[in-house]
Amino acid sequence: MAGARPAARPRPAILRRMDLFLIRHAIAEEPRPGLADADRSLTPDGRGQFERAVAGLARLGLRAERCWHSPWRRAAETAALLAPVLGAPPVVEPLLAEPPGPALLARLGAEPAAAALALVGHQPWLGELAAWLALGAPTHAGGLRVRKGGLLWLRGAPTAGGMEHEAVLKPALLRRIGDLGAG
């Protein structure tokens, strides 16, 4: 048939890229009888050390437009201390208080485009999430560990195997960088 156009080929989906900062809560109270795990608070030392780490993040120019945190008290308190490097108040995300699953990946994939999103949660779940996003499966988490008050930085599409590790920033390093600005 003259002048007929070939059928249009479907366009591949454009994968949205983002920076994702996985942050483990700062040092918290030790478990003890009568205190639910979810109710453990940051210690004064944990709070002070994390404030210095946040100063390090600010000095490095690392900012997140949004922040989700586990509903557990120590994660909520850690997220609140991130205020100097956040573009909006932290938001509770219950999926961060359990092992990562398809619902969390779907939630990340549905998030509007952002230059950076911070997630404040717990180990081993943050390591499992990092393994899922960077290596394709949470079972590859073996050596992926986020220290208390530390940050694991991923960049890419928030899909299984769609992200790459940008950096691991240990809390002691962040504190040293933060202390440079205080002197």
Rosetta blueprint (number, residue, H / E / L):
1 M L
2 A L
3 G L
4 A L
5 R L
6 P L
7 A L
8 A L
9 R L
10 P L
11 R L
12 P L
13 A L
14 I L
15 L L
16 R L
17 R L
18 M E
19 D E
20 L E
21 F E
22 L E
23 I E
24 R E
25 H L
26 A L
27 I L
28 A E
29 E L
30 E L
31 P L
32 R L
33 P L
34 G L
35 L L
36 A L
37 D H
38 A H
39 D H
40 R L
41 S L
42 L E
43 T L
44 P H
45 D H
46 G H
47 R H
48 G H
49 Q H
50 F H
51 E H
52 R H
53 A H
54 V H
55 A H
56 G H
57 L H
58 A H
59 R H
60 L H
61 G L
62 L L
63 R L
64 A E
65 E L
66 R E
67 C E
68 W E
69 H E
70 S L
71 P L
72 W L
73 R H
74 R H
75 A H
76 A H
77 E H
78 T H
79 A H
80 A H
81 L H
82 L L
83 A H
84 P H
85 V H
86 L E
87 G L
88 A L
89 P L
90 P L
91 V E
92 V E
93 E L
94 P H
95 L H
96 L H
97 A H
98 E L
99 P L
100 P L
101 G L
102 P H
103 A H
104 L H
105 L H
106 A H
107 R H
108 L H
109 G H
110 A H
111 E L
112 P L
113 A L
114 A L
115 A L
116 A E
117 L E
118 A E
119 L E
120 V E
121 G E
122 H L
123 Q L
124 P L
125 W H
126 L H
127 G H
128 E H
129 L H
130 A H
131 A H
132 W H
133 L H
134 A H
135 L H
136 G L
137 A L
138 P H
139 T H
140 H H
141 A L
142 G L
143 G L
144 L L
145 R L
146 V L
147 R L
148 K L
149 G L
150 G L
151 L E
152 L E
153 W E
154 L E
155 R E
156 G E
157 A L
158 P L
159 T L
160 A L
161 G L
162 G L
163 M E
164 E E
165 H E
166 E E
167 A E
168 V E
169 L E
170 K L
171 P H
172 A H
173 L H
174 L H
175 R H
176 R H
177 I H
178 G H
179 D H
180 L H
181 G H
182 A H
183 G L
